[in-house]
């Protein structure tokens, strides 16, 4: 039994930057540092930062006056930024630069007089943050079927942006449907969807050609991790999303010769190594790294944390 290891997998540059911001803030300002929402969607990452002195809250009202506060990688609404400024909270913004890019695109379209359509999943923190950054009515859709129900004239000037962690293929289909229904609509190309999302999805599709079963290390509330698992199922393979090695079921491996292993963008490499060790104990005797994109992107930290 062999393990095929996806390339790339695990942490992306936006996640690395967000975690670095919390850790460096703890070093510079000392605990506690307050983080609004999970910094990234992974319990192991959150628990590790808690152990170092980070306190995670859902609302700014839970942050004491004067406490250093970090906004999560998913981004926040303008109202959150304004509330923090009104209280004069010292804020470090860990919003992924690619999410900030979506915010900037949407604001530019609105300035040009276009009505916004956001392709994303209701309730996801990134979607809530993006909608909260747009000073205009925004229509949220996630499927091709929802395009037909949009209460907008065919010739209305429209624009769309997307949640960064969506499926490239699904987003492409929604964009095609939008362009078929509306005559004056603009938006970024699907290549503007997060590079890490695209690379990891491509790697899983390639891995499915060689594997008998797919394992995805990631959290249940991680959009990009769920999508990697869905891709495996769409390709006809039994596919499982696991938080860590303890969730591995030996029954999944019975009769399987090749196990495809990947991880969502917020899953640390140490969890992947632990899964590999567990697979070795269950009989895997070979680990074969795939060829794939070597990611070397780095995002700059806020100025006050660079020294």
Secondary structure, DSSP 4 states (H G I P E B T S, - for coil): -EEEEPSS-S--HHHHHHHHHHHHHHHHH-S-EEEES-SSS-HHHHHHHHHHTEEEESSGGGSPTT--EEE-TT---HHHHHHHHHTT--EEE---HHHHHHHHHHHHHHHTTPEEEEES-TT-HHHHHHHHH-SS-EEEE-SHHHHTT----TTS-EEEEE-TTS-HHHHHHHHHHHHHH-SSEEE--GGGS-HHHHHHHHHHHHHHTT-SEEEEE--TT-HHHHHHHHHHHHTTSEEEEESSGGG--GGGGTT-SEEEEEE-TTS-HHHHHHHHHHHHHTT--EEEEPP--------PPPGGG--
